[in-house]
């Protein structure tokens, strides 16, 4: 096990039905290495603070037993409907043409990622930095600015932000356990980082994560992420609507939702009634009778949601004429959903990554695991770069202070 604690990553993932943790090592030459991961099932939204701390402690104890890593600071990933993203810019002026160094790169990156986003919001990710050097012939893009000659360096990043509420809450919850919060990882970004390498460089790819409480959409175009959104709509909304419309318990509604195929079931048609006729419905017959109204309920809600999202993306020029949609998540397995999405967006639609014999719900778990580690490593490197820029140029920058406090304490 490496002694350098800056290489160690621990990420806690929280969803409506489970809490998990993953421990990994950062290895710049070979990528990141997952050491261990654990999950427990729980109803996070129904737990109080003490119950949530117990759930977190349980998965962290399992990680410690497997890896001997004592997490003094962690990243946390949990859904957030306040996510927003935009392209942000920062630059370094050299005054005259000279060779660029790492210091100029770090300063431009720092200025791009420390935007004035308001006191009620916090930046979570700064992705896909692009570098533009100005020399005697004008501005041109470079892969790495170090060693390039120019008088000005500009950095452009895809900046993801969210309201501070979740961060502040988790910071306090973990702080009461003696654990520092390094940063928050947006679940859509973890999914994106998990599939990014397999996405095409041309056309548009839409990645949709259909969860229990949230549905996230990301647009990848021309090799880059250009749009991200998280919506408070998911499988639980379908279950609730089915239960209300059919006047049945939520557990029964959830079971019907898992059985229905919205591409084939239609509303039941009443046949002729004869006086004195007696209907003896078996459980199977009653189940079949309920599938029609269930399908109609699901279809109505899903069509409205995806039509609204399609119109929004179209109005904001986030779509191209050609591409593919990938559906991930538990709700993605709903029978007939891919057909509805294909019809509305007019794009080829597949479940998951379209790998054979893989369920999109289970595939999401594997993809998210890899993506969580990559996103945490990205954020750790960003924090280190910001620290270098802040120290080297005597700038005041907001960095996740927990990282440096526990690193300093751990290395003494």
N, C-alpha and C positions, 0 to 999 in steps of 0.2 A: 504494500500500500504506500503510495507516494506520501512524503511528509509535508509537501506543500499544500496547505489547506485551500489555497486559491484554486486548486484543481478539482476540489470536491464540490459536488452539487447535490442538494436535496430539494425535491419539489413535492409539495402536498397538493393533490388534486381533489377538489370538492364538487360533487354534483348532488342532485336532489335525492339520490338513492344510495350513494356510496362515498366513502372517503378513502383515498389511496395515497401512497408515497412511493417515490422512486429515488434511489441514490445512484450517482454516476460520477465518472471522472472525465474531465476535459483533457483531450489530447489533440493538440493542434495539427499534428502530423497525420493522425489516423482518425480524426473525428472523436466523438464522445463514446464512452463505454458504459453501458448500464451494468451496475453491480447487483442491484436487487430492487424488487418492487413488490408492494403488498397492497391489498385492498380489503376493506370490510364493508358490509352492507349496513346502511343505516338511513334513517329519514332525517336528513340534515335540517330541513326547515322545521321539523317538529321538535328538535332538541333545543334545550336551553344552553346557556354558555358553558355550564359545567359539563353537560353531556357532550357538547362539541369538543371541549378540551380533552375529555376522556377518549373520544374517537380518534383525535389527532395523536394523542399520546400512545394509543395502542399500535397504530401503524408505524410510528417512529420507533417504538420499542422493538418491533419486528425488524425494522431496518438495522437498528443498532446491533441486534443479535446476529444478523447475517453478515454485516460488514465491519463491525467494530467502529463505525462512524457515529460519533455523538453529535447530533445536529444542534449547533449553537445558533444557526441562522438558516432560514429556508426561503424558497420561493413558494408562492401560493397561486393556484389556478382555480378560478371559479367564474361562473357565467355572470355577465353584467350587461344589462340592456342599454346602459349609457355609453357604450363604446362608440368612439368616433375616430375617423382617420382622415388625414390630409397630407399633401406633400409640403414639406418644410425645407427652408434653405438657410444656409449659413456660409460665410466666406472669410477668407484671410487675405488682407492686402499687404503685399510685400514692399510696395513703393517702386521697385525696379526689378528687372528680370534677374532671377537667381535660381539656384537649385532648391527644389522643395525638399523639406525634411519631414520626419514624423511629427515634429512639433506643429508645423503648419497644418498638417492633416488633422491632428487631434483638435486644434483650435477651431478649424472650420466645422468639424463634426460636432463639437460641443455647441457651437453657435446654432447649428441646424437643429439640435435636439433639445435645446433649452429655450423654447419659444414662450412667449407670453400667453399662456393658455388660461389664466385666471386662477384665483386662489382655491376655487372649489373643484378644480380638476387636477389630474396628475398624468404625466406621460408614462406609458407602460412599455412601449417598444419603439425603436427607431430602426427601420428595416431598409434593406436594399440601398445602401449609400452609393450615390453616383458622384463621380469627381470630374470637374471641368477646370482645365488650366487655361489661363489667358497668357499668350505670348505675343510676339510681334505679328503673327498671322491671325490673331483672333482667339476665340474660345474653342476648345475642342475637348472631347471626353477622353479620359484615360482610365485604365483599369486600376492602377495604383499611382498616386501622385508623387510618392517619394522618388527623388532623383530626376523628376521632370523639371524643365526650366520654364519659368514664367513669373509674372508679376502679381497674379491674383489666382486664388484657388477657391472654387465654389463647391459646396457639398449639398446634395439634395437627398432627403430621406423620406420614407413613408412613415409618418409619425402617428402612432396609435395612442389615444388618450381615453380617460374615463373619469367619472365623478370620483371624488376622494372617499366617498362613504364606505365602500367595501375595503379599501386600503386601510383607512383609519380604524375600522372595526377589527380587521384581522391583526393589525399592528398591536392593538390593545389586548386582544384575546391571546395572542402568542406571547406578548410581553409579560402577561400575568403567569405564563408558564416558564418564563426565563429564556425564551427563544426570540431571536431577532427576525424581523421581516425584511428580506433583501429586496423583494419586489413582487408585483402581481403579473401573472402571465395570462393573457386573454386566451380562452380555449380555442377560438377560431384561429389564432396565430399558431397555437400548438398543432392544430390539424394541418394548417397550411405548410408549416415547416416539415411535417411528416410526409407530405405528398409532393412537395415542391420539385424535387429532382425528377419526378416522373411526368411532370406536366409539359405539354407541347410548347414550343417557342412561338408558334404562329396561331392566329385566331384567338378566340376567347374561350376560356375554361371557367365555368361557374362551379364552385364548390359549395354545396349546401349540407349543413349539419342539422338534421332534424332531431332535436332532443325532446326530453319530457316537458321542459318548461320554456326552452328557448330554441329559436331557429336562427342560425347564422348563415349569411351569404357572403361569399368572397368572389371577386372577379379577377382572374389572372389573364392578362392580355399582353401579347408580344414579350413574353418572358418575365413579366413583372406583375406584382400585386397592385391593382389600381383602385380597388373598392373593397370595403369591409363594413358589415353591419350586423347587429345582433338584435333580434326582435323577441318581445315577450309573447311568444306563441309556440305551442308544442303539443306533444301527444296528450298531455294532461288536459289541455283545453278540449280536445276531441272527446276524451273520456267523460269530462264534466257535461258536455253538451249532449252526449248520448244518454247519460243518466237522467238529465233533466227532461229530454224529449220523450223518453220511453218510461219515465217514472220508475226506474229500477235502481238498485244499489250501485255505487261506484265500482265495486269489485266485479259485478256482473257486466257492467258497461265496458270495463277494461278487457274482460274476456271476449266480448263480442267484437271489440275493436281489433283484437289480434286475429280473429277468424275471418273478418270481412275482406272481400275483394271488391273495391269500389269500381272496378272496370266491368264487372259482370252482374252484381246484384242491383236490382231496381226495386222500386216500391211494390209491396205486395198488392195484388189485385183480388178484390173480393169476388168469389164465385157466387152463383145463384143460391139463394137460401130457400129451403122448403120447410113448410110448417111442421113442427114437431121434430125436425132434424136435430140430432144430438152430435156435438163435436167432442170427441175425447182426445185432447191434445197430449201427446207424449212430450217428454222433455226435449227430444230431438226435433219434433215438429215445432214446438214453441221457439226453439233456438233458430230454426230456419225462418220462421215467421218474423223474428226480430232482426234478421240480417238485412232485410230490405231497408227499413227505416234507419238502421245504423249506417248503411252505405250512403243513403241520401244525406244524413247529417254530416258525415265526414267529407263527402264530396262538396257540399255547399261551403263549409268552412275553408277547406283547402283551396278551392277555386278562388274564393275571394282573397285569401291571403296571397297566393302566388300571382294572381292578376295584379294586385296592388304593387307587389315587389317588381314584377316585370315592367309595369308602367313607370315606376320610379327609376329603375335602371335605364330604361329607354330615354326618359326625359333628361337624364344626366349623362347621356352619351357613354354609358359604361358597357354597352354591348356592341358586338360586331356581327356581321351577317353569318359567319360560320363559327362553329365551335362545338363543345360538348359540355354537358352538365353531369357532375358526379354527386350522387346522393349518399350521404353517410348518416349514421345514427340509428337509434332504436326505432324511431318512427319511420325511417326510410324503408323498412321492410313491410310497411302497410301495403297490402295487395292493391295494385292499380295506381299507386302514387306516381310512379315514373311516367305512366301514360298521361296523366293530367299535366305534369310539369312539361313533358315533351310537347303537348298540344299548345300550352300557353306560351312557352318560350320559342317554339319552333326550332329546337335544337335537339340533337341526339342526346338521350338521357340514359345513364347507366347507374347501377347500384354499386357503390364503393368504387374501387379502382378498376373494376371489370376483370379482376383476376378470377379464374375459374374456381369453383368450389369454396368460395369465401362469402360468408354472411356479412352484409354491410355493417351490422351492429357490432359483431365481434371484431371485424376488421378495424373498426373505429378505435377500439381499445388499444390494439397493437400500434396503430398509426399515431394515436395521441401520445402513447408512451414515448415513442421516438421523438415526436415533435416537442414534447414538454422538455426533454433533455436538451434538444438543440436550441429551443427558445431561451432556456435558462442560461445556457452557455453564451448565447448572443448577448443577453443582458449583462452577464458577468463581465464580458469583454468590453461592453459599452461603459460600464461603471469604471473599469480600470482606465479606459481611454479618457473618460471625463476627469478622473482623478489626476492623470498625468497632465492634461491640459490646464486644469485648475492650479496645480502646483507650479507648472512651468511658466505660466503667464500671469500668475497672481490674480486669477479671475475668481469671482465668487459664483459657485454653481451648486445647484441643488442635486446632490447625489444621494442615493439610498445609504444613509449614514450607518445603518446597522451593519452593512458589509464590512466597513473599515474598522468599526469598533471591535467586532468580534475577531476579525483577522489579526488586528494588532494584539488583542489579548491572547489569541491562540498561539501566536508565534513568539511570544516572550519566553 
